[in-house]
């Protein structure tokens, strides 16, 4: 003779059936909503996203990007889908980890790492200065000063708020750098200027000693 169920056992069995049915209806409802939304989401599409935070001016190499599948209607316009198309290209703007790479973030194929960052109507110029290695970073802004040693010694401001495109490495101290300067190292700043500023800078370079004043971030546009 079978065992008779207690009242609590019957209650738990009934609740299990009710919860199971409720879970089935929830899943079924969700599936129906997803199916109904499919036309508005579009079919799955593979895009390339940043595998880590990537700075402006970075040269894209294997491992910097990864493929990710998103609904095609949510893929940004101009999203890059082929890693071979991005390889070796320069980033015109930084990417955050997981952000989709688009055509507008890529410099022209074959452009050099400095030329790729120069907008139309501007020029990139180099200025050697004495700085510690981490004193400046791309994106900082500096004022350029020229001190003329002949005649009445004086200092002029050649240009203000020049964006730093790149900071190149130290020169060899044996190549004419004074001992005190060699301790800190001479860095070469790549600055973004207008053509008229480039002309003024060339004149100052020929007749004056150049120095910089670093702007605080609050004064940068």
N, C-alpha and C positions, 0 to 999 in steps of 0.2 A: 504494500500500500504506500502511495507517494507521500512525501513529507508535506505537511500543510504549511503554507506561507504565513508568516506573521503579518500583522498590520503594517509594521514599519518596512518590511521587505517589499510588500505590495506598493507602498508609497514610493520607495526608492526606485523600484522598477518602472513605475508610472512616470516619475520625474526623468529617468534616463530616456524613456521613449519620447517625452515631450521635448527635452533638450536636444536629443538627436534630430528630431524633426525640425526644430527651430534652426539648428546649425545647417541642416540640409537646405532649408528655405533661404537662409542668409547667403550661403555659397551660391545657390542657384540664382538668387537675385543679383548678386555681384557679377556673376558670369553673364547674365542677361544685359546688365548695364555696360559692361566692357564690350560685349558684342555690339550693342547699340551705338557705343561711342567710336567703334573702330573706323567708320568712314571719316569722322572728323579728325582722328589722330593720324590717319594715314598709315601706310605699311611701314615696317621697321626699316631703318636706314643706318648704315655704319658711318660714323664721323670720327675725326681725330680730336682728342682732347689732350691737354697738358698733363703729363705724368707727375709733375711737380711744379711749383712756382717758377716761371721763366721770366727773366728780366728783358726789358727792351734792349735790342742790339745783340741778343743771343743768336748764335748760329745753330740751327736745328740739326741735331745728330740723332742716330739711333738710340732709343731708350728715353728720349725726351717726350715723346708722344705715345699715346696708346689708343687703340680702337675702342669705340663704345657705340652701342646700338641704342637709338632713340626713335620715337615715332617721327616719320618723315616731316609731318606738318610742324613739328617742334624744332627741327634742325634749323639753325640760323641760315639766312641767305648767304650763299658763297661759302658754306662750310666745306673744308678740305676733307676729302675722303681717301685720298691715295697718299700713303707715306712717302713714296718715291717723289711725288710732286713737291713735297715740303723739304726734302733732304737738302742740306747745304744752304737753305734760304735764311735770310736775316729777319728777325722779328722787329717790326716797326713799333710795336707796343707790347708791353708785358702781358703775360697770361697767368691767371691764377690756376692752381691745381684743379683739374676737372673741367676747365673752361674750354669751349669748342674753338678750334683754330679756324679762322676764316681767311679768305683771300685778302681782305683789307689789312690784315696783320702782317702780311708777307711783303718783303721788298722784291723788286724785280729780280728775276733769275739772273745770276751772274754778277749782281751788284756786290761791291766790296763791303766789308763790315762798317766802314765809316761813310762812304758815299750813300749807302742805303738809308742812313739816318738824316741826310741833308734834304730838306724840302726844297721845292722849286723856288728860285729867287734868293737862296742863301748860299753860303760857302762854309766850309770847315777849314780852320787854320790851327796850326800847332804853336804852342807857347811853352818853352822850358821854364820850370819854376822849381824852387827848393821847398819840398814838402815831405812830411812823413807819409808812409805808404798808404794809410787809410784816412788821410785828412779830407779827401774829396771823393765823391762818387758821381757817376753819370746822373744827370738831372739836377745837380747843384748849380748855383749861379754865382758868378764872380764879376767884380769890377776890375778892369785892366788899367794899370797905372804905368806911366813912363817917366823916368827921372833922367833929365838931360844934364850931363856933367860939364859941358863946355859953356863958355860965356857965364851968364848968371845962372848958377845951378838952381833948377826948379823941377817940380813934379807936375805932370798934367794927367788928367783922367782921359784915357783914350776911348773907353766904352764902358757901359754899365750893364749889369744884369745879363751877362753873356751865359747861355746855357752850356754846361759841360757835357760833351757827347761821350768822351772816353778819357781815361787816365792811364797813360802808358807807363811802362816800368822805368826803373832808375837807370841812369847812365853809368858807365864805368868811371869811378873816381879818378882813375889814372888819365882820363881823357880831358884833363884841364879843369876839373872841378876842384874848388878850394877845399881844404881839409874839413873845415867846419860844415860846409855844405854836404860833403861826402858822407858825413855821419848820418844825416837825415835822408840823403839821396835826392837827386834831381829827377823830377817827374815831368813828363811832357803832357800838357793838357791839350785836348782837341776841343776847340770852342766853335760854337755856331755863331756866325756873324753875317751881316749884310755885305754886299760887294764894297760899299763905301767904307764900312768899318774895316774890311780886309785891307784896303788901301792905307788907311790911317795906321793900322797895326804894322804893315810892312815898313812904313816910314819910321815909326817908333822903334822897331826892331833894329833898324840900321843905325840910329843915332842915339838911342837911349837904353838905359837898363830897365827891364820890365819887371813888374811885380804885380801881385793880385791882392784884392780885398775880397774876402768870402762873405757873401750875403747870408743873413739868417733866413730860414724857411718862410717866416712870416712876411718877408718883403718880396718873395718870389711871386710872379703872377700866377 
